[in-house]
Amino acid sequence: MIKTIEAVIDEQGNVRLLEPIELGTEKRALVVILDEPTARIQETALLSERALAEDWNRPEEDAAWSHLQPAR
């Protein structure tokens, strides 16, 4: 089985997989280093989503932005 998993490699060479995997047994892997920066902004947004949701998901917020919702 060949499966592609996205990962991030930090400055010290530590590999962090971006999704969980279950292999059952030890496997070999190839690592391809892409010449592009990691999406730190996206990661920060995901990590702060829970905290921001407390503010965003309030009736007052819904009322304030209701004029942008399509008519039912």
N, C-alpha and C positions, 0 to 999 in steps of 0.2 A: 504494500500500500504506500503510495506517495501522497503526502498531504502538505499543503503550504500553510504555514502559520505566520502571521505578522508578529514581529518582535522589535524591541528597542534595545540597542547596545549602548551602555553608558561609557563615559570617558575612561573608566577602568577596565572595560571589556566585559562587564557583567551583562548577561543576556536576560531580558525580561519578556516573556511571552505576553501578548496582549489578549489572549483568550485561553481558558483552561483546556487541557487535553488529557485524555486517558489512553495510555499506550498498551498497558498490560505487561509488556516486557521491555527490557532495555533496547533502544533503537539507535542507529547511527543517524546523523543529521549533517546537512551541508548548510553553511551560513554564507549568504550573499550580502555584502555590504553595499548599500545603495548610497549614491553620492547626493543626498538631499537631507535637509534638517528634519528632525522629528517634529511632530505637531504638538508642541508644548501648549500652545494657546487652546487647542481643542481639548487636551487633557485637563487643563485648568478649568475650562468651562464645565466639563463633566464632573470634576471633583467638587465644584461649587454649586452644582445644580440643586442638591438637596437643601442647602441653606437658603438659596434664592427662592426656591419653591414655597417656603414658608411665607415669604412676602408676596410673591406673585399670585398664589392660589388663595386669595381672600376675596370675599364678596365686593369689597371696596374697589379692588383692582379691576374686577370684572365690570363693575358699573362705570369706572373711569374710561375703560377702553371699549365699551359696548358699541359706540358709534362706528367702530371699524369692523364690526361683525356683519356678515351678510344678513339681509332681511330674511325672516322665516316665512 
